[in-house]
Each structure stands twice: as structure tokens, then as C-alpha cells.
Amino acid sequence: MSPEFALRMESVLDRWLWRQEYWLPPGVSWEDMKETDEVRYPKPRDLLLAIPCAFIFTGVRFVFEKYVALPLSRRLGIREKSRTKAEPNKVLENFYSTQSKHPTEAEACSLSKRCDLRTRQIHRWFRVRRNQDRSSLTKKFCEANWRFVFYVFSFFFGLALLHDKPWFWDQKEFWTGFPHQPLIPSLYWYYILELGFYSSLLLTVAFDVKRKDLKEQIVHHFATIFLLVFSYAANYMRAGTFVMVLHDASDFILEPAKMFNYTKYKKVCDVLFVIFAVIFIITRLVLLPFRVIYSTYYQSMELFQPFFGYYFFNVLLMILQVLHVFWAYLILRVAYRLTAVGTVEQDLRSDVEESGASGKEDETPVDTKQNGAIHLRKGAVSGQQNDPQKDSRQANGVAPLSNGHSMPS
């Protein structure tokens, strides 16, 4: 890329995207934010480094999963069940790929006539075919292992950077001297670390374990990326870094809970899940709304008038908060089941393998989010006897709703 082209592109971005009335309070211009030999302020172009960082994260992840997480999963005894493969059938495969993975009764009847198969066989073919697409336990373990390593590093790195900062303890300090708050190099690298990681999650979403809250996860990733980019560009870095630490505080507990679940260490999984639930509620339903959003929405107005960036930043925070409330509901539902039943089982956000002779769906609801949860079943209690009549009902697709619930990451 020639220097002339780069300067031209920067000029276009400055004119249309980085307009000062969008990102800075009234009365403040980019001229006021110019660097000197002693002071440097955040500039949007600084974040371009996150793009190659995202690809580096993606490469490191594949190497880590292949040479660290995969051998670890085998050492911990994870073994895959052999899965039946669906018999080749062009008509059914085309319908599965282009129309629906869950045909209605009317569609199944139509397909049975076209394929000269009974409706029951059509349902069974689709069930087996769906099971083929489900992620293996090994893949789930490797993904959780990678995220655990990142979240542990990110959380303690962020905690080390912020624990001695005044705004970590008093969120009103977000606005002391705003927007003329000099860039702290360590906080810049914290931003690049988080932005590169969340960007890499979008790069690999097509290859990751398919969760039932996939749409919510993608919304969360985009909102997080926009929040990071904007908070850096508008020098909301104090609030941005505090939000990042709050998120990582619960995430790094959830991932090992899933790992212990996959390796059948149920008691450890249950304990970690309870710890995760408590931290999630405190950080995302108490500290985030009552400390961060209160400060960005109300306390900031003591110093400057509302502008586009003020509304944009708070809307992004509210999007995250709505997702947190949704996931907290799922967490509390699982926590209630845990106290009533005594265990948490399976990855709450993942599909479970279907079974049953009838070819109908197991109607047990399983899951919904981020970064992560765990499926609850009554029959998992140690020493509990199976009810043959209940098993028969479940095999015929009439499992009661109380059999399973889910929770997020």
C-alpha cells in the first residue's frame, strides 16, 4: 500500500467516520487531542494492530488445541462414542441441506412418498443425520481449554493493570480530566489483546461448537467489538477496561467447569458452576449496571453534555446488559435444579445427541449461551433408579420439560 493511498484513506475516514462531533463531547475537537512529546492520546488507527492479532490468535488456537488440549483430553480419559452414519440418500440430503433439519410431519410424509420409505424411517434418518453434525466431546473440551487459558491470562493481566488505578475502586474517576486522559501503554495492549481475541471468535464461528444460543453469541461478540473500538477512539478507556475485567471474572471459571463436566468429574463441575453463578450475578447484574452504567449514563453528565458517542456507548452497554439478564435467568434456573436434583450435567449450551426408536425429537430443552453452560437431568443423581416407564415415554419423544435446562457462559 502506497503512502499516498494510506493518507487518502485516512482522510476519508476522518471526514466520514471519525468526525469529532460523533466521538468527542461538545467543545472538544481532535485538535485538542493532538499528541505532544510528553502526552499521547488514543487514536482510532492504533487499533488496526488488532486485525493481524486476530489471525495470530486463530493460528495459536489451532496449534494449542492440536498439541496441548487434544493430548490432555485423551490423558483425562475422554473417549468418543461411535456414531451411526445416515444412509446415502440424495433427496433427503438435499432437503436437509437446503430446507430444514427438522421436517414437519407433512414434510416427512411427502419425503416418504418420494423416497419410498415409511415416515418413521424418514424421522430416523434425519435424527441420525443431525447426530452426525454434532460436535464431539473432544472438540468441546479443546475449545473450552483454549478459552480457559485465554480468560485466565486476560483476567489476571487486567487485574494487575487496574488494581492500583483510582477508577477501579471509584467509578466516578472514569471522568476525571475526560477526555484529556493520556494513553497508558499497558492499557493499549490490554485493548489489543481483548479486541484481537473477540475478533478471532468471529473468524472461527463457522468451525466452533454450535451452541443453541449462537445468534446471541454473535450479537455479544459484535457488541463487544464495537464497544472496545468506540471506547478506545473516544477515550472511554477507563470504563472499557473495567467492563473487560468484569466479564473475564466469571468466564475463566465457567470454562474449567465445562472441562470437568466433559471428563466426568461431576462434583468438581458442580462446585465450579456454583462459584461461576455467584460471580456472574455479582459482576454482571450488580457491578455492571449499578457501577458502570450508572457512571456512564448519569455521572458523566456532570461534566459534559450528551453527544452521539454518549448515546452509542450506553446503547452498547445496554445490549450487553439485556444478554446478561437473559443468561442470568438460565443460570438461576439451572442453579435451582441443581439444588433440587443434586448435579449439573452436560454442556448446557450444546446440542445433545438424540435417541429414541420413534425418530421423533427428544423434547428436553437443552441450553442457550457465551461463553457456556451445562445440561441438567434428573436421572443423573448418583444412586437414583431409572423408571422404565419414564424411559419409554422419553424414547417416544414425550420427555417432560423438567428433564433439562441450560445456562450461559
ABEGO torsion letter per residue (X at the ends): XBAAAAAAAAAAAAAAAABAAAABBBGBBAAAABBBAABBBBBAAAAAAAAAAAAAAAAAAAAAAAAAAAAAAAAAGBBBBBBBBBBBBAAAAAAAAAABABBBAAAAAAAAAAAGBBAAAAAAAAAAAAAAABBBAAAAAAAAAAAAAAAAAAAAAAAAAAAABAAAABAAAAABGOABBBBBAAAAAAAAAAAAAAAAAAAAAAABBBBAAAAAAAAAAAAAAAAAAAAAAAGAAAAAAAAAAAAAAAAAAAAAAAAAAAAGBAAAAAAAAAAAAAAAAAAAAAAAAAAAAAAAAAAAAAABBBBAAAAAAAAAAAAAAAAAAAAAAAAAAAAAAAAAAGBBBEBAABBBBBBEAAGBBBABBBEEXXXXBBBBBAAABBGBBBBAAAAAAAAAGABBAAABBBBBX
